Amino acid sequence: MAEDIQGLIEKINREGIAAAEEKARRIEEEARLEAHRIIEKAQAEAEALVNEARNKISVMEEREKALLAQAGRDLLLVLRKEINAMLERLIIQDVRHALTPEAMFKILSSLIQHVCARDRDEIVILLNKEDARRIEESFLVKLKEETKKQIALRPAEDIRAGFIISYDAGRSQFDFSDKALAEYIGTFLKPKLKEILGTPDA
């Protein structure tokens, strides 16, 4: 009887130990599987975050490249504008320096004698106030004698140098002012400037 009880106890112990071991094994397996799932999920999330970061960096790099390219274009446009303005100022300065009253007298004499030899209308010449005064004092009488024309000098505040001439008493005009001559000369110089700068529409 005692042996039966002892055997039963041993059997219960074995079965309990086996059940506990099985339960422990299942718990361990579930824990291992759960850990594997957690690791896979963490890896997927980490990879997604890395890809998102790479995409953001790529977008930022492209944006920075575009901004740098635009800044470069803007700088060239500003540079071209400044160089064109400088060129115009230099041309105007040279034109003003060259168009002294003496030089204008020679030009006007030639223009009036060769362009309007048969016209009988009064010739009107617009100049800045100082040039008009100097030509009137020093050259007007001689200019009238050489050309045999009625000539009227009129001061114009918007002319810094050069002149505007009308052969038909002011109905039409030919502009030889510093600004007009600078613009005309610039049309020959700006294509070369465009080629040097390598930008459109210099």
Secondary structure by P-SEA (a helix, b strand, c coil): caaaaaaaaaaaaaaaaaaaaaaaaaaaaaaaaaaaaaaaaaaaaaaaaaaaaaaaaaaaaaaaaaaaaaaaaaaaaaaaaaaaaaaaaaaaaaaaaaccaaaaaaaaaaaaaccccccccbbbbbbcaaaaaaaaaccaaaaaaaaccbbbbbbbccccccbbbbcccccbbbbccaaaaaaaaaaaaaaaaaaaaccccc
